[in-house]
Amino acid sequence: MRVEDAQPQLLTCLQEAGQEPSRLDPQPTWRAFGRFMRHPVEAEEDALLYEYGIFSFRGPRRFTLSFCRQFDVDEDNPPALIQLRCEIEYEPTPALEALGSHNQWWSGAEGEPSLAVMLDKIECRSEWKVIGAHRPVCSSVYQERPC
């Protein structure tokens, strides 16, 4: 798939999982994101970022769970980074605050586990139980150029 087709493909994967961008449920969204990651893309580099923590990037202080696919595309000089994100936000609670923050990158580089192994490792992490006990206040799917 071409990079410009990535967001529609992600939205299709989410829709097939019964997820709407403004009302994402974390585990079905993660599984849909994993299916989306399995679609090859025409890019110089293709990476996965899984992260969570308390942030206030676009508004009030919130616990944010984020799944990001980052493409390095060689449009012109210099190359551009494009990030396609699913973000799920929660009101900070003591239990969510206790999770702290975490980020984990995967790029398929030599020595890294396979994508399937990485997706499974992330899905088995302990924070899913804590996060699943909370109701999101909002969610979104968007594409951006971080730099």
C-alpha positions in Angstrom: 0.0 0.0 0.0 1.1 3.6 -0.6 1.5 5.9 2.4 -1.4 8.0 1.3 -3.6 4.9 1.5 -2.6 4.1 5.0 -5.2 6.1 6.9 -8.1 4.8 4.9 -6.7 1.3 5.4 -6.5 1.8 9.2 -10.0 3.2 9.3 -11.2 0.0 7.4 -9.4 -2.2 9.9 -11.0 -0.3 12.8 -14.5 -0.4 11.2 -14.1 -4.2 10.7 -13.4 -4.5 14.4 -16.6 -2.5 15.2 -14.5 0.6 16.3 -15.3 4.2 15.5 -12.5 6.8 15.8 -14.3 8.9 18.3 -15.3 5.9 20.5 -12.3 3.5 20.5 -12.2 0.6 22.9 -8.5 -0.1 23.7 -8.1 -3.9 23.2 -10.2 -4.2 20.0 -8.4 -1.1 18.7 -5.0 -2.6 19.5 -5.9 -5.8 17.6 -7.2 -3.8 14.6 -4.0 -1.8 14.7 -2.0 -5.0 14.7 -3.9 -6.2 11.5 -3.2 -2.8 10.0 0.5 -3.1 10.8 0.6 -6.4 8.8 -0.2 -4.5 5.6 3.1 -3.6 3.9 3.6 0.0 3.0 5.8 1.6 0.4 8.1 3.7 2.6 11.8 4.0 3.4 11.1 3.0 7.0 8.1 1.7 8.7 7.9 1.6 12.5 5.5 1.0 15.4 5.3 3.0 18.6 3.2 1.8 21.6 3.1 4.4 24.4 1.1 5.6 27.3 1.4 8.1 30.1 0.0 11.3 31.5 0.3 14.1 29.0 -1.3 17.4 28.1 -0.2 17.9 24.5 -3.6 19.1 23.1 -5.6 20.2 26.1 -6.2 19.0 29.6 -3.9 16.7 31.5 -5.0 13.1 30.5 -3.8 9.6 30.6 -3.2 8.8 26.9 -2.8 5.4 25.3 -1.4 5.7 21.8 -0.7 3.4 18.9 1.4 5.0 16.2 2.7 3.8 12.8 5.5 6.0 11.6 6.6 6.2 8.0 9.8 7.7 6.7 9.1 8.8 3.2 11.5 10.3 0.7 9.3 12.8 -0.9 12.0 15.4 -1.6 15.0 16.4 0.4 14.9 16.2 3.3 12.8 13.0 3.9 9.6 13.5 5.8 8.2 11.6 8.8 4.5 10.8 8.8 2.8 9.4 11.9 -0.6 7.8 11.8 -2.1 7.5 15.4 -4.9 6.0 17.4 -5.1 7.8 20.7 -7.4 7.0 23.6 -7.6 9.4 26.5 -8.8 8.9 30.1 -9.2 11.1 33.1 -6.1 10.6 35.3 -6.9 8.4 38.2 -4.6 7.1 40.9 -4.5 3.7 39.3 -3.6 5.1 35.8 -1.1 7.5 37.4 0.6 4.5 39.1 1.3 3.0 35.7 3.7 5.9 35.0 4.7 6.1 31.3 6.1 3.7 28.8 7.1 3.7 25.2 8.1 0.9 23.0 9.4 1.1 19.4 9.5 -1.6 16.8 11.0 -1.2 13.3 11.8 -4.7 12.1 15.5 -4.0 12.3 17.9 -6.9 12.5 17.9 -8.4 15.9 14.4 -7.3 16.8 11.6 -9.9 17.2 9.1 -10.3 14.4 6.1 -8.0 14.2 3.8 -10.9 15.4 6.0 -11.5 18.5 6.1 -7.8 19.3 2.3 -7.4 18.9 1.8 -10.4 21.2 4.3 -9.1 23.8 2.5 -5.7 23.9 -0.9 -7.3 24.2 0.2 -9.4 27.2 1.5 -6.5 29.2 0.0 -5.9 32.6 -1.3 -2.4 32.1 -4.1 -3.6 29.9 -6.0 -4.8 32.9 -5.7 -1.4 34.6 -6.6 0.5 31.5 -9.5 -1.8 30.7 -11.1 -1.0 34.1 -11.5 2.7 33.0 -13.8 4.4 30.5 -12.2 6.6 27.9 -13.3 10.2 27.7 -12.3 10.6 24.1 -10.4 9.1 21.3 -9.1 10.0 17.8 -7.4 8.7 14.7 -5.2 11.2 12.9 -2.2 11.6 10.7 0.5 14.2 11.4 4.1 15.2 10.4 5.9 15.5 13.7 8.8 17.4 12.3 
